Structure formats: structure tokens, C-alpha cells
Amino acid sequence: MKHLLNTLFVTSEGTALFKEGETVEVKIGNETKANIPIHTLGGIVVFGNAYFSAPLMGLCAENHVAVSFLSEYGRFIAKIVGPVSGNVHLRREQYRQADDPAGSAKIARTFVIGKIANARTVLQRTLRDHPDNPSKIEVHSAIEKMAYVLQSLAKEDLALDVIRGKEGEAGNYYFEVFDHLIVSQKDDFVFQSRNRRPPLDRVNSLLSFFYTLLVHDVESALESIGLDPAVGFLHRDHPGRPGLALDLMEELRPVLADRLTLSLINRNQIQAKDFETTETGAVMIEPEARKAVLSAYQSRKQEEITHPYLGEKIAVGLLPFVQAMLLARYLRGDLDGYPPFIWR
């Protein structure tokens, strides 16, 4: 089993990163803050203005360490990866399935099933953790409606547009009650609807931030397996959009982003003062608070779960890699179907 490697998050303005032998040297001004062996890193995520040397980019590429560049507030800008891994036959089969409406629909249906099932688990776990929730009737109703949508996805010959419609229907039920899952700091954290580009409230700001981190992790996992992150089945081809990464992250959003967002708010680990509103109306996490949010994300990835299909204990952060591996096995013909991750 693949080991969970660290992600280096660079958040301080004016940081400079260099190649020093087989390590990443992190400097602020003339002071060296860290020397990190390249073999311990799975990725580097750079926020805002930082210097990244060309020799270090080469070292990262040679060691399959993906480097993502984000704005100061977490908006994705660009990503650098090394040579494509994997064999051409796997990618050819990926492209064949993506071009076939029936093949795309079969895979997309499993992504959507995983997403809806895991979103229901978020609702169920919140009610279990907070049995006196005054809105539990509304939340129970959403759980039942989403179960009905799951049942309607049992048919294997559904068209792709029908699958997308059912995904949207379940998403509406889920986000209609998402505000009811916030049981602390109710005046400061209000969720009315999902909004992005830019996020217009504190809850959406957290969700979008975690989704950006998750896309980085899923893209890296797909690249390591040999799949093309740009060619998806549920999300169709669009210039600059990692369609397959967006596909695969659907079932992981509730586990790695939504639940963590709720935990940070309900446990008072993040507060209203940790956000700022820009001139455009975008609500962003303050730089200092962002360090704590990144630490929480890293901690979540270190937690262990038993994978329902493999029956093995793995770190949560390995879920993108495991699911990418299972998808590749399906495309190669080793599995009869792609088994989505279903959170228990």
C-alpha cells in the first residue's frame, strides 16, 4: 500500500524555495526555516507571492511531486507536474469510455451514488452528534428524500443527463438543510445556498478552500496511477478543467471537506474574525487563520478508517489514491464495476 506523504503548504509572503541537494530549502529573507527531503513530499501548495527556483521545479518533476500555485486567498492559478506516468493502454481505454455515452454514464452513476450516500452520512452523523438539534425534522426529511434519489439510481441504463439531474436534485435537498447542521456561532456562520467564484459568506469560503485542496490531492493521485485528470465522465471536457479529478472528488467532498467545515465551526476552532471581505464582496480566510485550517486538513488526512471495499485500514488522505487505483482496475477490465467509496 502506498504511504501517505506530506504536503508542504507555503503560506508566508516572501518565502523562497530552493533545491539543496535532494531537499527543499525553505527560506524567509536570509534565514533558512526548513530543509525537507524530497522523498517525504507528495505535493507542494504555494499561496500568494513566493519565489520557487527552476532547479527545484526540476527536482519536484523528477520525484513526481506536484506543485500547485494558488492566490493569497486560495484561488487556483496553475499546477506543475512531471512526466506522465502509467501506460498508454490505460489512458486509451479512459478516452474510449469517455467518448462512449453508455460507458460514461455507467461510471458517472457510481460517482454520484457515492456522493449522495456520503452526503446523507454527513446529515446522519450530525444528528447523532447533536440529537437535540431543533431542525432535526427537516434534516430527517432531507435524508429520506436523498434515499429516494439513491433508489432511483439503481437502474444501470440511465442516461448521463438523467444522472446529472438526480445529482442536482439530491444536492438541493442536502444544501437546503446544511445551515441546520451548524449548531454553534449561528449568527456568524450562516449558510443560505452554495456560492463560489467568489464565495460570498464564511461557510462557502471554507467549503471552497477545502475543495481546492482536495482537487490538488485528487489530481496528484490520478497522475500517479497513470490516468488523465482532464478527461472525465460526469464532467465533460472543458479547457483548463480537470474533469476526472472533479468526478472522483465528488464522493470525497462530504468526507474530507463538508464534515471538516462543520467541525471547525461547531467546535469554535474558527471564528468570524478569521475572515475578511474583499472589495469585490468575496469572503476569504485571513492568512493567519489559514494556517490553522490547513493544519486541520492535514490532521484529518492522517486519521485512519477501514476502507469498505478493500477491508484494510488506511489513512483518510490515501482515499484519492485508492479510488484512483480502483478506477484504473475497472478500466483495465480487472473489476466488473467501479466501487465508489461509501462512508460508514
C-alpha positions in Angstrom: 0.0 0.0 0.0 1.2 3.5 -0.9 2.4 5.6 2.1 0.7 8.9 2.9 3.3 11.5 2.1 3.2 15.1 3.4 2.0 18.2 1.6 4.1 21.3 2.1 1.9 24.3 2.3 3.7 27.7 1.8 1.7 30.5 3.3 4.1 33.2 4.3 4.6 36.1 1.9 8.1 36.5 0.7 9.0 32.8 1.2 11.7 31.5 -1.2 12.1 27.8 -2.0 15.3 26.3 -3.4 16.9 22.9 -4.3 19.5 22.0 -1.8 20.8 18.5 -2.8 17.8 16.2 -2.5 15.9 18.5 -0.2 13.6 21.5 -0.5 15.2 24.5 1.3 12.6 27.0 2.7 13.9 30.5 3.3 12.4 33.7 4.6 14.8 36.5 4.0 18.3 35.2 4.7 17.1 32.7 7.3 16.6 29.0 6.4 13.4 27.8 8.0 13.5 24.2 6.9 15.2 21.6 4.7 12.7 18.9 3.7 13.8 15.7 2.0 12.0 15.5 -1.4 11.2 11.8 -0.9 8.9 12.7 2.1 6.7 15.0 0.0 3.7 14.2 -2.1 3.0 17.8 -3.1 3.7 21.4 -2.6 1.0 24.1 -2.4 2.1 27.7 -2.7 -0.2 30.6 -1.6 0.4 34.1 -2.8 3.8 35.6 -3.6 6.7 33.2 -3.2 9.9 32.5 -5.1 10.2 29.0 -6.5 13.6 28.2 -8.2 13.8 26.5 -11.5 16.2 23.7 -10.2 13.6 22.9 -7.5 10.9 22.6 -10.1 13.1 20.1 -11.9 13.7 18.1 -8.7 9.9 18.1 -8.0 9.2 16.9 -11.5 11.8 14.1 -11.3 10.3 12.9 -8.0 6.6 13.2 -9.1 5.9 15.9 -6.5 3.1 18.1 -7.9 3.4 21.8 -7.3 0.2 24.0 -7.2 0.1 27.7 -7.2 -2.8 29.5 -5.5 -3.6 33.1 -4.9 -3.2 34.6 -1.5 -6.9 33.7 -0.8 -6.8 30.2 -2.2 -7.9 30.6 -5.8 -6.3 28.1 -8.1 -3.8 29.6 -10.6 -1.6 26.8 -12.0 -0.1 23.4 -11.4 3.2 21.9 -12.4 3.7 18.1 -12.8 6.4 15.9 -14.1 6.3 13.4 -16.9 3.1 11.4 -17.4 3.2 8.1 -15.6 1.3 4.9 -16.4 0.9 3.0 -19.7 -0.7 4.3 -22.8 -3.3 1.5 -22.9 -4.9 2.6 -19.6 -5.3 6.2 -21.0 -6.6 4.9 -24.3 -9.3 3.0 -22.5 -10.1 6.0 -20.4 -10.6 8.1 -23.6 -12.7 5.3 -25.2 -15.0 5.2 -22.2 -15.3 9.0 -22.1 -16.3 9.1 -25.7 -18.9 6.4 -25.3 -22.2 7.8 -23.7 -23.1 4.4 -22.2 -19.6 3.9 -20.8 -19.5 7.4 -19.3 -23.0 7.1 -17.8 -22.0 3.8 -16.1 -19.0 5.3 -14.4 -20.7 8.7 -13.6 -23.6 6.9 -11.9 -21.2 5.3 -9.4 -19.6 8.7 -8.6 -23.0 10.2 -8.0 -24.1 7.3 -5.8 -21.0 7.7 -3.7 -21.5 11.4 -3.4 -25.2 11.2 -2.3 -24.6 8.3 0.1 -21.7 10.2 1.8 -23.7 13.4 1.9 -26.5 11.5 3.7 -23.9 10.2 6.2 -22.9 13.8 7.0 -26.5 14.6 7.8 -27.0 11.4 9.8 -23.7 11.9 11.8 -24.6 15.5 12.7 -28.0 14.4 14.1 -26.3 11.6 16.0 -23.7 14.1 17.4 -26.4 16.7 18.2 -29.7 14.7 19.0 -31.4 17.9 20.3 -31.0 19.8 17.0 -34.1 21.9 16.8 -34.2 21.3 13.0 -33.9 17.5 13.1 -37.3 17.0 11.4 -36.1 19.0 8.4 -32.8 17.1 8.3 -34.6 13.7 8.6 -36.8 14.7 5.7 -33.7 15.6 3.6 -32.2 12.2 4.5 -35.3 10.4 3.3 -35.6 12.3 0.1 -31.9 11.6 -0.7 -32.5 7.9 0.0 -35.3 8.0 -2.6 -32.9 9.6 -5.2 -30.4 6.8 -4.4 -33.0 4.2 -5.1 -33.9 5.8 -8.4 -30.2 5.5 -9.4 -30.3 1.7 -9.1 -31.1 1.3 -12.8 -27.9 0.8 -14.7 -29.1 2.1 -18.1 -29.8 5.7 -17.0 -28.6 8.4 -19.5 -25.9 10.8 -18.4 -28.3 13.8 -18.4 -30.7 11.9 -16.1 -27.9 11.1 -13.7 -26.8 14.7 -13.6 -30.4 15.7 -12.9 -30.6 13.3 -10.0 -27.3 14.6 -8.6 -28.7 18.1 -8.7 -31.9 17.1 -7.0 -30.0 15.4 -4.2 -27.7 18.3 -3.9 -30.6 20.7 -3.5 -32.0 18.6 -0.6 -28.6 18.4 1.0 -27.7 22.1 0.9 -31.2 23.2 1.8 -30.6 21.8 5.3 -26.8 22.4 5.5 -27.4 25.5 7.6 -29.2 23.4 10.2 -26.0 21.4 10.7 -24.3 24.5 12.1 -25.1 24.4 15.8 -22.6 26.9 17.1 -21.8 30.5 16.2 -25.1 30.7 14.4 -25.1 34.5 14.0 -21.6 34.5 12.5 -21.9 31.4 10.2 -25.0 31.5 8.1 -25.4 29.3 5.0 -28.2 30.1 2.6 -27.0 28.4 -0.6 -23.9 27.2 -2.3 -22.0 30.0 -4.0 -18.4 30.2 -5.3 -16.1 32.2 -7.7 -16.1 34.0 -5.3 -17.6 32.7 -2.1 -19.9 35.2 -0.6 -20.1 34.0 3.0 -17.8 32.4 5.6 -19.3 28.9 5.2 -18.9 28.9 1.5 -15.4 30.3 1.9 -14.4 27.3 4.0 -16.0 24.8 1.6 -14.4 26.3 -1.5 -11.0 26.4 0.2 -11.2 22.7 1.1 -12.5 21.8 -2.3 -9.4 23.5 -3.9 -7.1 21.4 -1.7 -9.0 18.3 -2.5 -8.7 18.9 -6.2 -4.9 19.1 -5.8 -4.8 15.8 -3.9 -7.1 14.0 -6.4 -5.2 15.3 -9.5 -1.9 14.1 -8.0 -3.4 10.7 -7.2 -4.8 10.3 -10.8 -1.4 11.3 -12.2 0.4 8.8 -10.0 -1.9 6.0 -11.2 -1.5 6.9 -14.9 -5.0 8.4 -15.6 -5.6 11.7 -17.3 -7.1 14.2 -14.8 -8.6 16.3 -17.6 -10.8 13.7 -19.2 -13.9 12.9 -17.1 -17.1 11.0 -17.4 -19.5 13.1 -15.3 -17.8 16.4 -16.0 -17.2 16.7 -19.7 -14.1 18.2 -21.4 -13.6 21.8 -20.9 -10.3 23.7 -21.4 -8.4 24.1 -18.2 -10.8 22.0 -16.2 -9.6 18.7 -14.6 -12.8 16.7 -15.4 -11.8 13.4 -14.0 -10.4 15.0 -10.8 -13.8 16.7 -10.3 -15.5 13.4 -11.0 -13.5 11.5 -8.4 -13.7 14.2 -5.7 -17.5 14.2 -5.7 -17.7 11.1 -3.4 -14.9 12.5 -1.2 -16.2 16.1 -0.7 -18.6 15.1 2.2 -15.8 13.2 3.9 -12.8 15.5 3.5 -14.4 18.9 3.1 -18.0 19.2 4.3 -17.7 17.4 7.5 -14.4 19.2 8.4 -16.0 22.6 7.7 -18.8 21.8 10.1 -16.4 20.5 12.7 -14.3 23.7 12.6 -17.4 25.9 13.1 -19.2 23.8 15.6 -16.1 23.3 17.8 -15.3 27.0 17.6 -11.9 26.3 16.0 -12.6 29.1 13.6 -14.4 32.3 14.2 -15.8 35.3 12.4 -12.6 37.3 13.0 -10.7 34.8 10.9 -12.3 36.1 7.7 -12.2 39.2 5.6 -14.4 40.6 2.9 -12.6 42.0 -0.2 -13.7 44.9 -2.3 -15.4 42.5 -4.8 -17.5 41.0 -2.0 -15.6 37.8 -1.8 -15.2 36.4 1.7 -11.8 34.9 2.3 -9.9 33.3 5.2 -7.3 35.5 6.8 -3.7 34.4 6.2 -3.0 33.6 9.9 -6.2 31.6 10.3 -5.5 29.8 7.1 -2.5 28.1 8.8 -4.8 26.6 11.4 -7.3 25.5 8.7 -4.5 23.8 6.7 -3.3 22.1 9.9 -6.8 20.8 10.5 -7.0 19.4 6.9 -3.6 17.7 7.4 -4.8 16.2 10.7 -7.9 14.9 9.1 -5.9 13.2 6.3 -3.8 11.4 9.0 -6.9 9.8 10.6 -7.4 6.1 9.9 -10.5 4.4 8.5 -11.3 0.9 7.3 -11.9 1.0 3.5 -15.3 -0.7 2.9 -14.1 -2.4 -0.4 -10.5 -3.3 0.4 -11.3 -4.2 4.1 -8.0 -2.6 5.1 -7.2 0.3 7.4 -5.8 3.3 5.6 -5.2 7.0 6.2 -8.1 9.2 5.1 -5.5 11.1 3.0 -5.0 8.0 0.9 -8.6 7.8 -0.3 -7.9 9.7 -3.6 -5.1 7.3 -4.4 -7.1 4.2 -3.5 -10.1 5.3 -5.5 -8.0 6.2 -8.5 -6.4 2.8 -8.3 -9.8 1.1 -8.2 -11.0 3.2 -11.2 -7.9 2.1 -13.1 -8.5 -1.5 -12.3 -12.1 -1.2 -13.7 -10.9 0.5 -16.9 -8.3 -2.3 -17.4 -11.1 -4.9 -17.0 -9.9 -6.3 -13.7 -13.2 -5.3 -12.0 -16.8 -5.6 -13.2 -17.6 -2.1 -11.9 -16.0 0.9 -10.2 -16.7 0.6 -6.4 -17.2 4.1 -5.0 -16.1 5.0 -1.5 -19.1 4.7 0.8 -18.5 6.3 4.2 -20.0 4.4 7.2 
